[in-house]
Amino acid sequence: MTSPLPQWDEDYRPLLWGTFNGLAYVPRLPPTGYTLFLHLLTKQEPGGLVKATHGKLAEELAIDRGLISRAMHHLVAARLVTSTSRGQCQLHPQIAAFDNARDQARAIKALAPGERLDEGNFEDEYERRLEAHEQERLRKAEQRQRVTPLRPRLVR
């Protein structure tokens, strides 16, 4: 006896090939970062492309859009996600799902040596990137605080 083929509808998604070895390289993210990361894993297309704006992700997760933006920054700092364009991001090939194992192996082999998650000290790099981002954010905030003094107006 054979089982019937699944109905093809817009909710049907074929199974993708992926390994979960890359999850060993997920650093200590804030809770919203984990929530967003796991959601991105479920929304990805073959090869790890996710098409969704921050607003759409916020709506799907019932989380404030600002929290999505901050969580996305953590994922980018951890090199788990790369922003490709507005409304699109790309999961790292070592954690992305593919149509088959050969495609995944090819994508991982194409990575530059410094882009692999299993080389170097992953946690330290993540912390360093977060610290650099925070320093840049503080520098920009300080620049905005410096307002050039206005010349006093003469009152008649």
N, C-alpha and C positions, 0 to 999 in steps of 0.2 A: 504494500500500500504506500502510495506516495502522498506527501503532504501538499496541499494546494499552494500555489505561488501567492506571495503577498499581493494585496490589492495595490495598484500604483495610484497614489493620490499625492496631494501636495505635502502631506505629513510624512509620507514614506521617505526614508533616507537609507540608501544602501550602507552596509557595514563598511567601515574604513579600517585600514591597517594602521596600528600605532603601537608603540611600546611605551611602557610606563617607567622605564629606566630613567628618563629625564626628570621625573618627579622627585628623584633623589636630590636634584639641584634647586629645588624651590626653597628659598631662604625663609627666614622668620618674617613673613608678611603681616601687615595688619589684617584683622578679620575681614574687612571689606575687600582687601586684595585677594584673599583666598576665594571669597564668594565670586568675585568677578572672574578670576582665573578659571575656576571650574565651569562657570557659565560660558566663557569663551571656548573652552574645550568642547562643549556640547554644540556650539553654533558654527564651528569651523567647517569649511569646505575642504575637499582633498588638498593636501599641501599646507594646510594651516591658515588659509585666508579667512578672515572674519569680516563680514560686511554689516556693520551696525554703527550708528552714531552714538555718542555718549548719552544723548537724550533717549534714544531707543533702548540702550542697555539699562539706563536708570529706570525706565518705564517697566521693562521686563523683570527687573530685580526688585522693584518697588523701593528704590534707594534714591536719595537726592543726587542730582546730576553732579554737584560739586564733589561729593564723595566718590563718584565714579572717576572723575578726573584725577583726584588724588590717588586713588587705588591704581589707576592706569599708570601713573608716574612710577609707582613702586614696581609694577610689572616690567616697565621699560628699563628701570634701573637694574633690575635683576636679569635683564636680557632675555626674558621669557617671551616678550612681545615687542614688536617693532611697529611703530605707526607708519603706514605707507602713504596714506592720503586721508582727506577728510572722509570719515565714515568707514574707513577700512583699517584693519591692523593685521599683522602677520605673526603667527605663533612661531617660535624657534623650531627649526627642523627636528631637533632631538626630542621634542615633545608633541609635535604636530602629527596628525593622522594622515595617511596616504592611501591611495587605492590598493597598493601592494607593498611588500617589503622591499622590493627592488627600487621603487621610486624613493622610498625613505632613505635607503642606503646611499643612493645617488645624491640626494639633497644634503645629507650629512657629509659625504665625501667632498662636496663642493665648498664646504665652509672653510674660511681661512683659519689657520691654527689658533688665532686669538679669539675666534668667535665660538669655539666649542665650549659647552657648559662643563665638560668633564676635565678641563685643563685649568691649572692655576687654582688660586684660593677663591672659590666662588663667593663665600660669605663676606670676605674682606673687600672684594671688588664691589659687591652690592652696597655695603656700608659706605665705602669711599664715594661711590656715585651719589648716594643719598646726601652725604655731607656736602659734596660739591654743589648739588642742586640747592640745598638749603642756604649755603653761603651766597650763591647767585641771587636767590630770592630775596635775602636780606639786603644785599647790595642794591638791588633795584628798588626795594621799598625805601631805603635810605635816600636814594636819588629823588624819589617822588616827594619825600618830606622836605627836601631842600627847595624852598620856593624863593625865587628871587624877590627881594623886597621891592615893593612898589614905591614910586616916588610920591611923596605927599602932595595932595592937591591943594592948590591955593583956593581958599574960599573967599568969595567977594561979598 
